[in-house]
Amino acid sequence: MYDFCALRNTYGVSGEQARDIAETMAPRVRETPRVNVVLFTGGRGSRALSTLLIHTPQVRLTLAINGYDDGASTGEVRRFLGDSLGPSDYRKNASWLAGELHACSPALIALLDLRLPVPCSWEEAGEVLDVISGHRVDTNDACGTTLQQILHHLNSEDRQQIAHKLGRFRQALTHSGRAFVFADCSLGNLVFAGCFLQRGRDFNAAIAEYCRLLHLPNGLIENVTDGTNAYLMALDSHNHLLGSEAEIVEAHRRHQIKDLYLLDRPLTAAERQWVLSVPVTERLDFLKKRSQVLTPNARVLDRLAEADVIIYAPGTQHSSLLPSYLTPGLGRAIAQNLTALKLLITNLREDVEIPDSTAVDLIHKAVYYLQEKGRLAIPTPCLITHYLINDPGRTPHGMPYVAPGRLEALADPRVVCLGKYEAGATGRHDAATLLTPFLESCLQHSRPLNIAVLLLDTVSPDKITQTIFAMLRAGIQRLPLALTLLYDSPVDVETLLGSALPFDLVNMHVLSATTGASWRQWVDARSLDYLIFFEASGMYQGEDIVQMASLLIHRRIDAVWGRRRRATKAHDPSYTVWYRSHSVLGALRWLGRHLLSLTYVLLYGRYIADPLSGVRAMKAAYLPAAGFDLHSKCVNHHLLAMVLRAQADLCETSVTFFPLAPAHVRRTTVMEGIQCLVTMIGWRLKARKHRTAQRPV
């Protein structure tokens, strides 16, 4: 922002005038665009992705997680509570995110991640809980010293809340009279159990309560379902039953998973024995009949509906990710968001549950479950818009990377993004390489295009207003863009039209006289996307500005060049009479224009049909660092050189041209044409010199 006090002192204007000047020169203040991202993840597989996303200020992130974990202390908590999903993946993500965001004290995170010793009796566990609640000074177990160090740095409010939730769990355990295996149990899981009991056995409310304890933003971590309890089971390729999530991810076995099921309760030993003894068809019928009826979380559905980016993260597929996709109604909700980018990121390396699987195999499985095991005829592009597949290339011996697979099996090659997506040889994804292009695309499209139109040859206020009215008749006000129109005239048109116009007017003549700022300084002070240079001499239609702006809206074109098409009905006869009397001059002009076009072919390999056009647009980023005279006849060649030497995407479009005789408008002379050739060659030599300087020795 310009300092209006400094302007007042420098230029000797009043405070009010200085404030007006400062507001004119300052960049337009916009609301920061926001990208809504939903990330389907598990416990640890997407930490690189979530770290990048939470540290991107414009991103509002939601982690969608399932709670079917039933191993170790999570399984013990589920067994004790009886009607609760597993808290482990929610706890791990909450601790990780709280640490990254510095949302709470490190001592609180350390306490929640602390594990009870192995072995650990009921009495020893009770001593730890007593110390946390303040009813005991110290413990005799292996975690006593560590616990005291943590509690020393924990504030009283956090300690009181932890003690309260552990008290709820301890009270329920005492009243139940049931046993509980505390060995290697995470304190965070016990605290989560207390949240579950405190919130009336509402699992999703317990997640929110646990996240509040860590001071995490509301809605950052969500359960995929409404919290209904369910147990994950699977059949392998031989139709053998894997009766729990822990069996699916068992480290010393390599499982070829055939299908997943979510049952209403764990199988008893007798039921498992019976399932193994019956034929396969009867086995499948039993699993289908015992499947739990699940409902997606309404908050997740809301986030999916408004999402700009939906990400299917890498991770343990059959335990952490695919069961989430199996949630009834989830795939349909994703498909109903027709504008979101939907990115499936395949695993870098194999694990025990996807041995010998390719990236294409993982894609087909994700689609299968998002379509509710093929029951829904949802087109794949409605579910996934881009497949981000790592190409491991030549890998060291013993590194089990996931191969891309038969990419030709994917119906549309346009949505396959194949690249080096690993951060070095870490086994972790390079989140910036994966996500930055998509986030930048969303951020660009979440704000209106910022364009400035520079009117040239604008001494006459009549021609300025005629151009403005033509723009309005063509509907410039209906385009999704932020527009500023710059003109240079001793007559201040803004005082006559400014308040009635849907865009800003800036008189560069007034601005330069009061502040000394040039058009280039004004442009540099703005976050402009494009500049449109328009000759307002009367030979061009203001409607063509709207046409150019329409071509730029999607930001896929770097520059647009007008190709003059003579208006036959509104033709000035003086033009024809003049060149009939000066045929040599007319021939020279015709030859000169084509000579310039051919010169661009020789210098840049691109034929420009009308290099002398007075209607052109380009990205502001392509403007040269050094300014140039906008009123020079060589201005076009400065602009074209900038665009062509950057190998930018330039398109040409027809613009209406009203030819006026030289008596009405000053035309390019032969000497000026030669100067234009010199300018073109000069820029080309600069480009070659630049490339030579950059060439490695």
N, C-alpha and C positions, 0 to 999 in steps of 0.2 A: 504494500500500500504506500502511495506517495505521501510524504509529510506536507500537509497543506500549510503549516506554519512556515516551513522553509520556502515554499512557493510564494507565500505572501511577502516574505522578506526579500526574496531574490528578485521578484518581478514588480514589486511595489503595488500589488493589487489589494483590495479589501479582503477581510477574512472570509466573507461569504463567497466572493469570486474565487479565491484560492481553493475553498472547499469544493466548489463546482468543478474547477479544473482537475483537482485530485481525483474526484469521483469519475471524471471522464477518462483519465489516463490509467486508472487502477483496473486490474483484472476483475472480471465479473465474478461476484461471489456466488458459488453454487452449493447446493446441498450435496454432501459427499455421497456418491452412489454406493449402493449396497448390493452385494451378491449373496444370495441365499444358497447355502450348500448343505446337502444331506449326504452323510458318509456312512455307508453300511460297513461295519467293522466288527472285530472281535476284541480280544484282550490286548495284543501287542502288535499285530501284523501291520497296522497302518500308522504307527507312531510318526514316521517321517512325514506322512501326508498330513496328519492332524496338527503336527507342529508347525508346518508351513501355513496351514489354513488359519490357525488361531492367532498367528503373528501377522496376518494380513489384515490391516485395520478395516478394510471395506467388506470383509467376509463375516456373515452371520452363520455359524456352524452348528449343525445338529449331528451328533453321533447316534446312529440307530443300531442297537445291540440286542442280541437275544440272551436269555438266561438259562440255557439248557445244560450248562456245565454242572457236572455232578461228581467230580473227582476231589480227592483229598478233603481239606476242611470245608470246602463249599458243599461237597456231598454230605458231610456230617451235619452242617447247618440245615440243609434241605430235609434230611432224614428226621431231625429233631422237630423242625417246624411243621412238617407234614404237608403244607399247602403252599409252599414258597418256591419260586424259581431260584436259580443260583446267583448269588451276589458277586462272584469273583470278578467277572469281566467289567462290571460297572465300577467296582472298587479300584481295580487296576487303572482304568481310564481316568477316574476321578483324581487319584493320586498323581498320575502323570500330568494331567492338565493343570491341576492346582500348582504343581511345581513350576511348570512352564509359564503360567500366568502370574506367579507370585501372589496367588489369591489368598493364601493363608501362611502361617508360620511354618517353616520346615519341620519344627518339632511336632506339629500336629500331624503332618504327613508321615513322619517317621514313626509316631506312635501307632497310627492306623495300619502301617505296613509291618509292624513288629509281630514276630511269630513266637508263640509259646514254645518252650523247650521240648525236646524228645528224649525220654518219655515225659509225660506231664499228668500228674494225678489231679483229681478233683480238688484236693486240698491245696496243691501248689497253684492251680489256676485261680482258686479263691484268694490266695495271698496276693497275686498280681492284681486282681480286681479290687482288693481292699486298698492296696497302695495307690492305685489310680484315683479311687474315691476319697482318699485321705484318711481312711480308717486304720491304716497300718503304715509304718515308717519305711520298712524295707522287706525284701523277700530273700529267701535262701536259694532260689533257683538260678539257672544259668543266665537268665535275662535280667537279673536284678540290677547289676551295675548299669547296663545299657538303659534300662527303664528309668533309673534315677537321673541319668544324664538328660534324657528326653524330657522328663517332667520338670527338671530344673529350668528349661527354656520354654516351657508351655505356659501360656497365660491362664489365669484363673477361670475366665469365662469359657474358653475351649475345654479346659479340664473338667469343669462342672457339667458341660453338655455331654462329654464322653462318658463321664461317670453315671449320668442319668440314664443314658441309653444302655450301658452295660448293666445297670441295675435292673432295667426292665427285662433284659435277657436272663439275668441271674434269678430274678423272681419267678419267671416262667419255668426255668429249669428246676428250681426247688419245688414248686408246686406240682410239677409233672411226675417227679420221682423217677424219671428215666435217666439212663446213663448218657454221658456225652464224652466223646474222645477228644480231648484238648490238645493232644500231641501235634506239634507243628501247625497249630491253628492260628490263622491271622486274626489279630485283634480287630481289624477292620471288618471282618466277616461277622464277628460277634456284635460289633456296634451296629452293623447293618441289620442284624436280626433284631436288635433293640428298636431300631427305626421301624421295622416291619410290624412289630408288636405295638409300638406307640401309635402308629398310623392305622390301627384297626385291621391289620393283616392285609392291607392294600399294598401290593408290591410296587406299583408305579409311584404311589405316594411316598413309599420308603426310599426310592431312588431320589426323588426330589428332596426329601429330608436329609439324606446323606450328602447330597451335593450342596445343600445350604450350609451344612456343617463345615464344608471346605470353602465356602464363600464363592462357589462357582456360579456363573450366570444361569438363570432359569432357562431350561430347555436345551442346554448344551448336551446333556446325556439323556437319551430316551430309550425305553424298552420298545421293541418292535410291536409287541402285542399289548392287549389291555391288561396283562398281568396274570391271566389264567395259567395255572400250573400245568406243565406238560413235561414228558420225559422223552429224550431223544434215543432212538434205536435205529439199527440199520441191518440190511442184508448185504453180504458180500457177493462176489461174482459166482460163488458156489452155493448161494442161498443159505449160507450159515448165518446164524443170528449173532449180531453184536448188540448185547442187551443194555448198553449204557453209552453215554458220551465218553466216559473214561476208556471203555474198550475200543471205541472208534479211533482214539488218538494214542492208543497204547504204543509206547516208543519202540519196543523190541519186535513189533510185528508190522508187516507191510500189507495193508488191506486194500483190495480192489473193491471199492464200495459200489454196489449196484443200485440201492435205493434207500431213502431215508423215511422214517416214520416218527410221528410225535404222538405218544400214547398218553392216556389219562392217568396212569400210575405205573410204577415199576412192576415188572413181572416177578412173581414169586418163583422160588426154586422149582416147585412142581409145574408151574406154567412153562417155564423155560425147558424143562425136561420134556413136557408134552409137545411143545412147538418143534423141538428137534426130532421128534419121532413121527410126526404126521407128514403126509405128502406136501409138496411145495404149494400146490393150489390151495390146500386147506390152511397152510401156514400164512399165505398172503391174505386170505379172507379174514383170518383171525386178527392180523395186524391192522387191516382196514377198519374192522368193526371196533377195535379198541382205540382208534385214533381220536385224539382230543379235538373238540370243536373250538377253534381259536378265532379271535377277533382282533384286527389290527388296532393299534393305539391311535385314538382320534387325533392326538397332538402330532403324531408322526404323519398322519394323512394330511393334516393342515400344512405341515412343513413341506411335504412332497408337492402339494398343490401349488405352492408359491415358490418352489425351488427354481433357481437358475441353473444349478449344476447338481446332478445326482451322481455319486461315485460309488461303485461297487469295488471295495478295497481288496487287496490281496490278503492272504492269511490262511488259517486252517479251514479249508473249504467245507468239509462235511460236518464240522462241529460248530464253527463260528459264523459262517456266511450263508451257505445253502439253506440251512434251516430257517434263517430269517426270510429268504425269498419264498419259502414254502407257505408263509402266512397267507391264509385266504383273503383275497381282496387287495393284497399289496401290489401285485403285478398290474391289476386293473387301475389302481390309483396312480401308479407311475405312468401308465400308458395314457391316462387322461391329461397329463401335463404335456402339451404338444410343443412347447417352446424350450423346455430345459435341455441342456446338454447332459447326456447320460453316458458316463465313462466307465467301462469295465477294465480294470487293471489286473492282468494275470500275474501269477506268482513268478518270482525269479528262479527259485530253486524248488526241488522236490521235497516232500516230507512223507511221513509214514502212511498218510491216508490218500496221497495222490501219486503212488509210484508209477513210473513209466507213462504218466499223463502228459499230454501236450497242451499248449495254450488253447488250441482249438477245442480240445476235449473239455477244458474248464468253461469255455464260452458256451458250448452246447449244454452242459449241465446247468449253468446259471439260467439260461433261457428255459430249459425244461421245468425248473422249479418256479420261475417267475410266471410261467404259464400254468401253474398249479398242476404239475406233472402232465402237461400236454392237454389238459382238459379245456383250456381257453385258447381260442383261435386269435391271439393277439399278434399282429405282425411284429417281428423282431425289432425293426427300427423304432417302434413305439416304446420299447423297453431299454434298448441300448443303441446309442447313436455312434459311439466310437469304441473300438477295441484297442487298448494300449498294450502291445505285446513286446516283451523284451527279446532282443536278438542277441543271444550270448556269444555268437561267433565261435571262435576257438577258445575253449575253456581249459583250465588246468586239469590234469588227471585227478579223479576223485571228487570233482565238484559237480554234484548232480543238478545241473540247471534244467529248467523246464524248456523243452524245445518248442518253437513256434507251431510245428505241425503242418498239416495240409491247409494252407491258407486259402487255396482255391476252393475249399469246401464252404467258405463263407460267401454268402450270396452276393454281397456288394463290396468290392475291394476298396471303394472310396472311404469306407469307415474304418479301415485297418490302419493303425499307426504303429509301424514296426521300427524300433530304434534301440539304442543303447540306453536303457533306463536304470541301470544300476549305478549307485554312487561308488565309484572305484571297484573294489572287489570285496565290499563289506557285506554283501548279501542283503543290503537295504536299498530301497528305491530312491532314486534322485527325484525328490518331490518337486523341485523347481522346474526341472526339465519336463516332467509329466504334466504339471498343472498350470504353470504360468501362462502358456498361450491361451488356454481356455478361460482363465480368470480375466486376463486382459481383454479378451474378446467380449466377455460379459460386462466388464466395467465400461468399455467404450459404448456398448449399445444401451447401457442403463442411463445414459445422460444424452441430452440433445446434442446434435452436431453443432459445433461452434464455428461459424463462418463469418468472414468479413468480405464485403464487396467494395472494391476500390473503383470508384468512378473516375475515369480519366477524361481529359478535355471537357471540364465541367465549369467553365467560366460562366456560361449562360444558366441562370436559375430556371428558365423555361425548360431546358433540356434535362436538367436534374429532376424536376418535378414530373416531366413526361415519363422519364425512366421509372420513377417511383410508382406512378399510377399504373404503368404497364405491368410492373411486378405484382402489384396488388390484384389487378384484374386476372392475372395468371394464377393466383392463389398462393403466393409466397407465404402468407400468414397461416396456411393450413399444413405446411410442412413441419415435421418435428425437428426444428433446429433453432439455435440461438443466433440471431443475425444482427450484424452491425454494418451500416452503410457509411462509407467514408467518401467525402467529396471535398473539393478544393475550390472555394469561391468566395469573393469578397461579400457576397450577399448571403446572409445567414438564413438558410431555408428551414433550419430546425425551429426557429421561433414561430414560423408559420404552420409547420406540419408536425413537429416533433411529438406533441402530446396526443395526436390522433393516430399515430402510426404504431403498428404492432412490433416494430423493431427500433433499434437505436440509430440516431444520426450523429455523426461526428464531422464537424467542419475542420479539416486540417489547416485551412488558412487561418482560422481563429486560434486554433490550438498552437500552431507554430508562432503566431504573433505574440501570444501571451506567455508561452512557456519555452519556446525554442525547440520543442520536440518535433522530430520528423515522423513521417508515416511509419518508418521502420522501427523507431523507438516505441511507437504506440503498439505496433504488432508484437514486438518482443515482450511488452508488458502484459499481453493477453495469452491465454492458453488456447490459441486458435488451432483448429483442425485443418481448415482449408482457407485459401484466399481466392476470390474470383476477381479477375482484372477485366473491367468492362469499359470500352470506349463509348462515352456518352455524347459523341459528336452529332448524333442524329442518323448515323448510317446503320445502327444496329437496334434491334427490338429489345426492350426491357424484359419481355416474356422469356427470352432465351436465358436470362439469369436464373429463372425458376427451373427451366429445363436442366441447366447444369447442376443446380443444387439438388434436384431430384436424383441425378445420376450419382451424386456423392454420398447420399444418405447412408448407404450400406457400408461405406468406408472400404470398399473393395478396389476402388480405382484411385491411383495416385494423382493423375492429372487428366483433364479433359480439354481438348482443343477444338475451337469452333471452326467449321469448314463453311465458308460463305456460300450461300445459295441466293442468287439475285431475286428480289421481289419483283415479279413481272407486272403486277397490276398497279403498284405504286412506284412507278419508275420516273425519275427526273429526266426529262428530255435533254436538259442542258448537258448532261454527261455524254450522251450519244453525239450531240452536235460537237462538243469539244474534241472528242477523240476522232471524229470524222475529219475534223480540220487539222488534227495533229496525229496522223496515223503512225508516224515514226515513234512518237512518244508512247502511243498506245502499245505498239509492238514491243518496245523496250520494256515497258512495265510487264507485259505478258511473259516475255522471255526471262526477265529478272526474277519473277516469282517462281518460275519452274527451275531456274538455276539454283535458287536457294533450297528448293525441295530436293534436288539431286545432290546438293552439297551435304545435306543431312544424311542421305543414303551413304555417301562416301565416308563421312566422318563417324557416323553412329550406327549405320546399317538399318536406318528406319526412315521410310518415306513419309514426310509431313506434307499433306496435300495443300495446306494453306498456312505457311509459316508467318504470313503478315496479318492474320486474323486479329480482330480487336476484341474477341470474346474468348477467354481462356481461364482455366482454374487449375490449382495445384495444391498439394499438401504444404502447409506452412513449414514443415520440417525441411523441405527441399530448398527454401530460400537461402541464397548465399550469405555467408557471414558478413561480407562487405556489401554495403548498400549500392544502389544504382539509381539513375535518374528515371523516374517513371514516365517522364514526358519525352524521353529519347526515342527515336525511331528504332533503336536497337534493343528496346526493352524485351520484345518477344524472344530474341535470341539469347538473352541472359536467362530467361525463364526456361526455354527449351533445353539449353545446355545443362542446366541444373537437373532437369528431369531425365534427360536421355543418358547422361553420363552415369547416373545412379541406376540405370536400367530399370526405371520405374514402369509401372503399368499405366500406359497412356492410351486413351481412346479419343477418337475424333467424332464429332457430331455436327449435323447441319445447323447453321444459324442463318436467320434471315438478314439480308444485306440490301441496304438502300444506297446505291452508288451516287455520290454527289460529285459535281464537277470541281476541279481544283480552285475555282473561284470561291467555293463555299467552304472548303476544307483543305488544309495543307497536306499534300501527299508526299510519299517517300520519293526523294530525288535519286538520280543515278549515283551521286556521290555517297548519299546515305546508304544506298544498297550495297556499295563497295565496303562501307564501314561495317555494315551488318555481316558481310562475309568475313571480314577481319575479326570481328567479335566471335563468330562461330569457331573459327580456326584457333583463336586465342584460348577459348575455353577448352577446346580439345587438347591442345598442347599442355594446358595446366593439368588436365586429367591424366595424361600420359606421364607427366613429371611426377604427379602424386603417386601413381602406381609404381613408378620406378623407385621412388623413395621408400615405398612399403615392401618392396621385394626383398626377401631375406638374402643375406650374403652367403 
